[in-house]
Amino acid sequence: MPKNSKVVKRELDDDVTESVKDLLSNEDSVDDSFKKSSLTVDDVQGDKDRDIEEGSDTEEERPAWNSKLQYILAQVGFSVGLGNVWRFPYLCQKNGGGAYLVPYFILLVVIGIPLFFLELAVGQRIRRGSIGVWNYISPRLGGIGFASCVVCFFVALYYNVIIGWSLFYFSQSFQQPLPWDQCPLVKNKTSTFVEPECEKSSATTYYWYRVALDISSSISESGGLNWKMTVCLLSAWAMVCLAMIKGIQSSGKVMYFSSLFPYVVLLCFLVRALLLRGSVDGIQHMFTPKIEIMLEPKVWREAATQVFFALGLGFGGVIAFSSYNKRDNNCHFDAVLVSFINFFTSVLATLVVFAVLGFKANIMNEKCVNLNSAKIVEFLNTGVISHDLIPHHINFSSVTATDYQQMIDIIKGVKETEFSSLGLDLCNIEDELNKAVQGTGLAFIAFTEAMTHFPASPFWSVMFFLMLVNLGLGSMFGTIEGIITPIVDTFKVRKEFLTLGCCLLAFSLGLIFVQRSGNYFVAMFDDYSATLPLLIVVILENIAVAWIYGTDKFFDDLKDMLGFSPFRYYYYMWKYISPLVLLALLLASAIQMSLNPPSYSAWIGELATEKTLGYPVWGLVVCVSLVAVAILPVPVVFIARYFNLVDESSSSLSAVTYKKGRIIKDNLSPEDDDTSLIHGKSPSEVPSPMPGKSIYRKHSGSPTMDMVTAPNGRYGIGYLMADMPDMPESDL
């Protein structure tokens, strides 16, 4: 765009405003009520500072963030969630240790940052939630926004249950010793003994499955409500509702604590863990690269999936938060900043987790050494093992891991055929660290067990579970905002009533997750309600912007909005690389799901162990339904628009699309390229419309102007809008 174009555009905008005023001044008094809902064309600078709701009786300003810091904390709080703490470390350990960081970082740059930037930009440019944004970009793909809302709702249902679990453990942490420190004792008339289920597993495992969840043995056995978890779920939804009731005015203030507190806790845990014996073993194990694993396709698929979900792409929360920015905000800087904060948070959480697990591995290895050393002493006393096999420097009152390993090597070498019958364990720290755990197994079992060995363990337990609550709340705020903002923008309902109604409905439906079988439903929703639907949503978002709206037009919008043109790198990413990578990821995820029949891990109390079970028929129907219902809005809206089953100017689906008049750019010669025209007719040529009627725009593939007719056959107000095939709809 030539450098003097903004001056020309401003002058033309002023002329437009005057012409509209002149037009309205000539209208009949009969049309007074219609004038109140007339379209206005404001100057560009004013449009950046506020968003006028055309068609309303009053001009209301769109809420805005109090500061840039508040906005960044909101985006960080949404993107940094529980997955950074209990999913990323597991993937890092499973997929090559430090070598996993290489494919993760590459995919963060290739698909993560470009798509995150894309969502930030469209939300900030159009200043609407996901429904309004995708109706604006392409009305036929307007179902993308509705699909995002459905996925957000599904995720919110079970995600808040995890916050409820964290609240329960938080409330139980104010005890010394911690209630999951020892196995409970069972008393009968004749004796006292350790609870068999606990003795077969561990104290923390027993507490999680039997005390906290009181879990049933299969998904088919509901077992009734777990009232402790029901109260915790109610508390979690009450916290979310109170924080979100006023939109970003209330949730923005909470973000200062909920987004920053987890970093304080992670740093405290890191410092404390590094002072514990064996923490270095865990960190060394974590970052020892296994290059051969990094070359496997599965590693790249899992890295791409983690990048995708870590940034919250497709949920609508990113778009909703950015829609409250001014249009001249540098969203490119925000995208890069938040993405790298997310990445370094994952690395920090991984350091903390494996420093603590290294300490735990040393504790467990020490117990193993002591137990098996006692067995060796018994074998020496009975003559099963000769005293000559034991090195003279070994003192059985304090056997170290090195001493034990030396004894085992000698015994194994001499009694190679009989070694397995002796029942001696190898007691290797590496084997203990290789026991990969993730999700609830990491947070509520492994990490919880490690904290029981901390000095002042109740304090660290309180801090840890309070951190989990805050991480969960930050993500919940973005998820709920991804539901509330688009609906408020599109259907003009009161945000307070909608937020309260949404939370009450979600709590009622969420009772399914606090049955005794609720943990199995959480796993089902986690596996099937978001993965495929969100991949499809983001692919369609990418295609809508890059191929339907046009990457060149989008770059022009970005240049107008940011004041500079983004790197050409994004052009090729959005148009070619990202869609191909996303399609490959979708195909790989679909193949993986088809090769692995739907199943879940059930806790069998009698055996005190987990067992993989297949879903019953109704469970399979629910799994398929979760995917189908989430994606259903996309084809429904497309078909309805394609066959004109829904009026394209219907307020229920696309009112946002056609609220603003547009300045039409003519394709002129280079010397006249600074001109913009609004085509219209004088009031004498155009009959006055009936009061209160909406304005409808007829699509046209022709570069010539089409007249816009209202439902009663009359023309629009004073000036007509034309459809130019090469004209981006966002040029206002």
Summary of the structure (lengths in Angstrom):
residues: 732
radius of gyration: 30.9
end to end distance: 15.6
largest distance: 116.4
contacts: 2440
relative contact order: 0.17
helix: 64%
strand: 3%
